[in-house]
Amino acid sequence: MTDKPANTNANRGYLAALVSTLFLATTAIFIRYLALNFKLPALVLTFWRELFVACFLLLFFLLFKPTLLKGARPHLPYLAAYGLVLALFNGSWTLSVALNGASVATVLVYSSAAFTAVLGWLILKEKLGLAKIIAVILSLAGCALVANALDPKLWALNASGVLVGVLAGLAYAVYSLMGRSASQRGLNPWTTLFFIFGIASIFLLVANLGFGRLLPGGAARPADLFWLGNSLSGWSVLLTLAAIPTLLGFGLYNVSLKHLPSSVANLIMTSEPVFTAIIAFFMFGEMLSPIQIAGSAIILVGVALIRLTGK
């Protein structure tokens, strides 16, 4: 009898992670569109994205669920650190999309699978069984193939882009661990999402205004925060990016962390590059080579393995 609730919760976690993957797969497409058509600086884009998500959640809470704004005060120092990690992750990942393209950037960020598995084992005492180790190896191998990481020319021509992409992966791993820790503290995942996105927007505002000239993709001057000016189409795309793929993608991912170990949830998310690559092909003509397609298949095998061997 005790197995049934556990299996039900696990199934909810897998479903939340998979639906989250579908939403998040479109975020790189929106970001790539804004970078190509409006030349929107990465950190400026990330600031507005975080701020809009926090505003949407605040409006929803005030209208329908004001109780979700309560109970977080004792955890504010923790949420501030969590928000900083989110700012670092979204900032580095947005810059990676601008430097590497939607498909490769999305693949690179899932180097986080290995980081999450190892750190989850060391810090949160999550199990690191044979199936999970094999899944991590498959995910890393697939990521390397899709990113053409074995091609020396890539490192020679775009070493900074690849390094930024891997940095985003490390930040994503820490984000996943902190999301799992937040659920263990009893925090509602949507409450957590509101506070960390609001705090991340503050960090990004300070970064843009204080250090924008020094940071890649930052606001060179305060007026650059309003880079889109009176472009209705630009602001509409940015609002849509925040309202749908970001809010629902990150929200459901945080929900999945209530029911699954962070390493398992992160491994499921490694299927995102496949969906992103398909969309990027139709929208931007970004084509995957046969080797990159094989890498995508290897990633999906790793995700299937972790689900089939999980209980």
URQUIKA-V737271 format. One record per backbone hydrogen bond with DSSP energy under -0.5 kcal/mol. NH is the residue of the N-H (numbers start at 0). CO is the residue of the C=O. Records with the same first field share a line. If there is no record, write none. Layout:
NH->CO, CO
//
This chain:
4->0
5->1
6->2
7->3
8->4
9->5
10->6
11->7
12->8
13->9
14->10
15->11
16->12
17->13
18->14
19->15
20->16
21->17
22->18
23->19
24->20
25->22
26->23
27->23
29->25
30->26
31->27
32->28
33->29
34->30
35->31
36->32
37->33
38->34
39->33
42->216
43->216
44->40
45->41
46->42
47->43
48->44
49->45
50->46
51->47
52->48
53->49
54->50
55->51
56->52
57->53
58->54
59->55
60->56
61->57
62->58
63->59
64->59, 60
67->64
68->65
69->66
74->71
75->72
78->74
79->75
80->76
81->77
82->78
83->79
84->80
85->81
86->82
87->83
88->84
89->85
90->86
91->87
92->88
93->89
94->90
95->91
96->92
97->93
98->94
99->95
100->96
104->100
105->101
106->102
107->103
108->104
109->105, 106
110->107
111->108
112->109
113->110
114->110
115->111
116->112
117->113
118->114
119->115
120->116
121->117
122->118
123->118, 119
125->119
132->128
133->129
134->130
135->131
136->132
137->133
138->134
139->135
140->136
141->137
142->138
143->139
144->140
145->141
146->142
147->144
148->143
149->143
150->147
151->149
153->150
154->150
155->151
156->152
157->153
158->154
161->157
162->158
163->159
164->160
165->161
166->162
167->163
168->164
169->165
170->166
171->167
172->168
173->169
174->170
175->171
176->172
177->173
178->174
179->175
180->176
181->177
182->178
183->179
184->180
185->182
186->181
191->187
192->188
193->189
194->190
195->191
196->192
197->193
198->194
199->195
200->196
201->197
202->198
203->199
204->200
205->201
206->202
207->203
208->204
209->205
210->206
211->207
213->210
214->210
217->214
219->217
223->220
224->221
225->222
226->223
228->225
230->227
231->229
234->230
235->231
236->232
237->233
238->234
239->235
240->236
241->237
242->238
243->239
244->239
245->240
246->241
247->243
248->243, 244
249->245
250->246
251->247
252->248
253->249
254->250
255->251
256->252
257->254
258->254, 255
259->255
264->260
265->261
266->262
267->263
268->264
269->265, 266
270->267
271->268
273->270
274->270
275->271
276->272
277->273
278->274
279->275
280->276
281->277
282->278
283->279
284->279, 280
285->279
286->284
292->288
293->289
294->290
295->291
296->292
297->293
298->294
299->295
300->296
301->297
302->298
303->299
304->300
305->301
306->302
307->303
308->304
//
